[in-house]
Amino acid sequence: MKKLVVIALVLAVLAGGVFAAPKPVIGALIRNLDEQFVADYAANLKVLAAKAGVDLKLLDSRSDQATQLDQLNTLITQGVKFFVIVPNQTEATEQMAKAIQAVGGGAAFSNIQPSVAALKVGPNFFLASSPESVAGSIQADIIDNYFKKNPGKLAAGKTINALFLLGQLGHPAQKYRTEAVKAGLVAKGYKLNVIAEDTANWKPDEAQQKMDAWIAAYNGKFNIVITNNDGMALGAVESLLTAKYTKSDAADGTILKVPVLGVDATQVALKSMSEDKLYATVLQDSVGQSSTAFELALAMATGKYKPGFKAWGLSPETKPGSEAPANDAAVIGQCYLVPFKAVTKDNYKSFMTK
């Protein structure tokens, strides 16, 4: 009799193992892990997946949209239905959403905005990102505060002579951040003179090369360098340091002759601020964006999503804003906006990891 009981218990344990619920599977299609912000984003996804017991299939398309589409189709063929996607191009997101919808899945698009049409494919497609124009507006506020504290740094007639290092041209972050910082400065009463602007494609090395040429061409003719991300800002900083475009003190917050601003608040950027090199940046929250997107994908994968779902403590938007796709009332309930934050000498230490 005891043997029968033991056998029954063993069979029960085996059966429990055989019929245990499978791990949720989430695909993560990532634009380019060479970019620091995106690398930080992906690293947090891996941490979240490990904690939640999720089988995360993370793939890097290295900035190639055709590769990303192939990766999506491969994962769908393998049975993956739910995704976190950092797309290469907004224009491709509708096609991606339709492919996922065809297998009854869903996706949270993040960092790069999906199109309105992509979200209209179904209620199981989301924006989990940050409103890019806010980053530019915050940069304008930081610049305004700088010149109010250091009026002697302005050119005659309250003129800002700026160099602009831009991200990939046409990219939503490049477009909205640049337009907003320019508009913000003009609205604050400055005469904005763009000495030079060009893309450095988010990359430090391209920014450094561009800045090298500009220093040679415009030495003494610019009083600020404004960039669309920290990578390019740090490339500009390195160029200025190499050219000895520096001064003897950092009384205005930087040892460089002109302040350099970025966006992202990566740890390497914060370290540069601590050394009085980079003047300021704007937090684009890689943890916030990736956590919001992951929680949405996991909720769908486990059948727990319902309208009004809170992801990373955020509720979906209720009123249309100024940027697509969150400017369309038809999909506003599918949009989760992670806030940007100013990072200056007053608070940068609070964003540094130990």
N, C-alpha and C positions, 0 to 999 in steps of 0.2 A: 504494500500500500504506500509506504514511504517513497519507494522508487517511482511509483506512478505520480505522486505529488511533485517530486523533483523534476521528472520528465515534463509534466504539465507546466511547471514554472519556467523551465528552459525554453519550451516551445513558445510560451507567452512572451518571454524576453526577445526571442528571435523574431517573432511576429511583429513585436513593437518596433524592432530595428528595420524590418522589411517595409513596414507600412508607415514609418515616420515621415512627417511632412517634408517634402524637398525644400532646399534653400530657395528663397526668392532669387531670381536672376535679374540683374539690371545691366544694360549695356551703357557704356559711357564713351561717347564719340567726342574726342577732344581735338581742337584746332591745331595747336602746336605747342608741345611741351618745352620747346626751347625758350618760350617767353616766360619770364619769371612769374608773373601773375597767374598764368595758366598752369604752370608747374605747381604752384602753391594750391591752386584750385583742385587739381587732380590728386595731390597728396592728401588733402582733406577728404576727398571722396573715398580714398582707400581706407582711411581711419574710420569713417562712418560705416563703410561696408563691413569691416571687420567687427565692429561693435554690434552691428545689427544682424550678423550672421548671413550676410548677402553674398552671393556669388557675383562679383563685379567683373565684367568683361570690358576692360578699358583699352581703347585703341587711339593712337596718335596719327592724324592724317598729314602732319607736317605741312600745314597750310595749303593743301591741295584738295579742292572740292571734289574732284572726280574720285580721288582715293577715299574720301569720306563717304561718298555715296556707295562705293564698292564695299566698304566696311559695314555700312548699314545693311546692305543686302545680304552680306555674309552672315551677320548675326541673326537677321530675321530667318534665314535658311536654317540656322542652328536652333531656332525656336525661341529666340529672345523677342519679347514684345514690349518691354518698358525701358525707357531710355532717359539718360541725361545727355544733352547735346550742347556742346559749345561749337556752333557751326562756323564754317569759313566764310560763308556768304549768306546774307539775309535772303537773297533771291532764290536760294536752293531749299529754303526751309519748307515751302509748301510741298514740293516734290517729296521731301523726306517724310513729312506728316502724312501724306497720302499713302506712302508705302507702309508706314506703321499702322495706319488706320485699317488697311486692307487685311491685316492679321489680328485685328481687334486689340491693338495695343495703344500706348500713349507715350508722351514725351514732355519733359520740361526743358525748354530751350533756355540757355543761360549765357551771360556775358555778351554775346552778340544777339541782338534782337531778332526774333522771327518776324516774318511779315504778318500783317493782319490776315491775309488769306490763309496762312499756315494755321493760325489759331482757329479760323473758321472751319477748318476741316472737321473739327469735332471738339466737344467740351473736355476731352481728355488730353488737350495740348495746352501748354502753359508758357508764360514768360516768367523767368526767375532771375531778374537782373537788376540793374540800377539805371536810373534816368540820366543819360549821359550829359545832357545840357546842365544838370545841377553841378557836375564836376567843373565845367567851365565857369559857371557863375561863382562857385567857391574860389576858383583861382582868381577871378576878378576881385573878389573881396580881399583876398590875401595881398594882392598887388596894391590895391587901394590903401590898405593899412600900412604897407611897406613905405609907399611914397608919402603918406601923411606923416610918418615918423622920420622920414629922410627926404624932406622936400628939396634939398640941394642936389639929389640924384636925378631929378627931373630935368628935361631939356626946357628951353624957354617956352613960355606959353602953356604950361602944364602938359607938355608933350611926352608921351612914352614912345621911345624908339625901340621897337621890339624885333627880335629874331624868333621865328616860329618853326619848331621841328614837329612835323606832322606824322601821324600814323599812316597806315595804308590808305591811300586816297579813295574816297567813297565809302570807307568803312563807317558805320554809324557813330562809333566813338570819336573818330577823327572829325567827322562833320559836325556833330552836335557840340562837342567840347570846344572846338575852335570857334564856331559861331557864337557860342554863349560867352566865352571869355572876351571876345572882341566887343560884342554888344554890351556886356556888363561894364567894360571900361568906358565906352562912349557914354553910356547912361550915367556914369558917375562924373562926367564932365571932363574927361581927358581927351586930348587930341591924340589919336593912335596912329603912329607912323610905322608901317610895316617895312622895316629895312630889307628883310629877306624872309622867305618862307619856302619850305620844300619838305617832301616826305623823306623820312628815314626808316619807314616801314616797321616802326616799333623797336628797332634794333640799336643797341648801344654802339656797335662798331660803325654802322652807317652814319649815326648821329655824330660820332667823333670825327669822321672824315669830312662830313658836311661842315661841322663847326670849324675845323682846321682851315678850310677854304674861306669861310666867312670872317674869321679873325684876321686873316691876311687882307681880305678885301675891305672890311668895315671897321678896322681897329679904331676904337674911340668914338664910333658913331652909333653905338647901341647901348641902351641902359637896362636891358632885361632880356632873358631868354625864357620863352614859354614853350613847353612841350606837352604832347598829348599823353605821355606815360613816363614812368620812372626810368625805364631802360634807356630811352633817348636822353632824358635829363642827365643821367649819370655819364653817358657818352659825351655830352656837352661839357659837363664838369671836368672830365678827364682831359678834354681838349684845352679848356681854359687853364687848367693846372700845368699842363705840358708847355703851353705858350707863356707861362708865368704871368697870366692875366689876373694877378692877385694884388692884395694890399697887405699892409703890416698888421692890421687888426681885424677883428670880426665884430666891431661895435654895432654894425647894422644887421648882424646875424649870419654873415658869410665872409670868408677870407677872399672870395673872388671879388673882382671889381664890379661885377653886376650879379644880381640874384638870378638863380635858375630854379624854375618850378617844374614839378612833375605831377603825375597822377598814379596812384596805386597804393602807396605807402608800403612797399615791399621792405623786408628786413634790411636788405643791403642799402636801400634808399635812406632808411631811418639811421643806419650807421653813418652814412655820409652826412646827414644832418647833425649827428652828434659830434662830428669832426669839423663843423662849421663850413662845410663845402656846399652841398645841396641846401638851398634856402628853405624850401617848403614843398609839401606835396598834398595830395588829397586821397584819403582812404577810399579805395574801391575794395570792398570787403570780400576777399576770396573765400573766407570761411562762411560768411553770410550767404553769398550767392550759391556756393556749392551745397551748403546744408539745406537751403530752401529747395533747390532743384532735387536733391537726393530724397528729401522727405516726401516730396510730391510723387516722385517715381516709385518709392517704396509703398506709399499709400495705395497707389494704383495696383502695384504688383501683388499686394496682400488683400485687395478688395476693401480697404478701409477709407478710400477717398469718397467724399461727398461734397457737394457745393458748400462753400464757406469754410472749407478745411483750412486750418492754420498750419503753416509750414515755417519752421524756425521762429515760431511766435508771431509770424506775420499773417495778417488776414489779406485776402485778395482785395484789390482796389475796388472802389465803388463809384468813383467819378472819373471820367476821361481826363487825361492830362494833355501835354503838348507834344509828346513823342509817340510815334508808332512803335508797337501796336497798341500801347496803352492810351491812345487818343480815340479809340473806337469803342463806342458804348456797347456794341454787340459782343465784344470779347473782354470787356474790362474786368469781369469776374474771374478771368483766367490769368490775370496779371498780378504778380507779386513783386513789389519794388523794394529792393534793399537799399537803404540810404547811404549816400556818400558823406564823408566828414572831413572838415579841414584839419590838416596836420601841420602845426607850426612849432616854433621854438617853445611855446608855452605848454604844449601837451604831447610832443612826439614820444617822450619816454613811456607814456602810458600804453603806446601801441607796440613797444618793443618786447619781444619774447625774451625770457630769461635764458 
